[in-house]
């Protein structure tokens, strides 16, 4: 992960690096950070990032709902 983080800081507009960093972050369970990197990679022209964004969002949203306070006032 550190290698991709360094590469991303050296080439912040490289969509492929952002995509690969996102994949590593996702595999390590850092879903919010992963989603941010997938969004960045899509902005820089990596079209396949959209599918991964949907997948991470679909997995991440239920986790947010399950951990937040569900009381309605």
C-alpha positions as CSV (number, residue, x, y, z in Angstrom):
1,X,0.0,0.0,0.0
2,X,2.8,2.4,0.8
3,X,4.3,2.0,-2.7
4,X,1.1,3.1,-4.3
5,X,0.7,5.9,-1.9
6,X,4.1,7.2,-2.7
7,X,3.4,6.7,-6.5
8,X,0.2,8.6,-6.1
9,X,1.9,11.5,-4.4
10,X,4.5,11.6,-7.2
11,X,1.9,11.4,-10.0
12,X,-1.4,12.7,-8.5
13,X,-3.1,12.9,-11.9
14,X,-2.4,9.3,-12.9
15,X,-5.7,7.5,-12.9
16,X,-4.1,4.0,-13.1
17,X,-2.1,4.6,-10.0
18,X,-5.2,5.9,-8.2
19,X,-7.1,2.8,-9.4
20,X,-4.4,0.4,-8.2
21,X,-4.2,2.2,-4.8
22,X,-8.0,2.0,-4.5
23,X,-7.9,-1.8,-5.2
24,X,-5.3,-2.3,-2.5
25,X,-7.2,-0.1,0.0
26,X,-10.4,-2.1,-0.8
27,X,-8.7,-5.4,-0.2
28,X,-7.4,-4.1,3.1
29,X,-10.8,-3.0,4.2
30,X,-10.3,0.8,3.9
31,X,-13.5,1.3,2.0
32,X,-14.0,5.0,2.4
33,X,-10.4,5.7,1.2
34,X,-10.8,3.1,-1.5
35,X,-14.0,4.9,-2.8
36,X,-12.2,8.2,-2.9
37,X,-9.4,6.7,-5.0
38,X,-11.8,5.0,-7.4
39,X,-13.6,8.3,-7.8
40,X,-10.3,10.0,-8.5
41,X,-9.3,7.4,-11.0
42,X,-12.6,7.7,-12.8
43,X,-12.1,11.5,-13.0
44,X,-8.7,10.8,-14.7
45,X,-10.2,8.5,-17.4
46,X,-10.2,5.0,-15.9
47,X,-13.7,3.9,-16.9
48,X,-13.7,0.6,-15.1
49,X,-13.4,2.4,-11.8
50,X,-17.2,3.1,-12.0
51,X,-18.0,-0.6,-11.5
52,X,-15.7,-0.8,-8.5
53,X,-17.2,2.4,-7.1
54,X,-20.7,0.8,-7.2
55,X,-19.4,-2.4,-5.6
56,X,-17.6,-0.6,-2.8
57,X,-20.6,1.7,-2.3
58,X,-23.0,-1.3,-2.1
59,X,-20.8,-3.0,0.5
60,X,-19.9,0.2,2.4
61,X,-23.4,1.7,2.8
62,X,-24.9,-1.3,4.8
63,X,-21.8,-1.1,7.1
64,X,-22.5,2.6,7.7
65,X,-26.1,2.0,8.4
66,X,-25.4,-1.0,10.7
67,X,-22.9,1.0,12.8
68,X,-24.8,4.3,13.1
69,X,-27.4,4.9,15.7
70,X,-30.7,3.8,14.2
71,X,-33.0,5.6,16.7
72,X,-35.5,8.0,15.1
73,X,-36.4,10.9,17.3
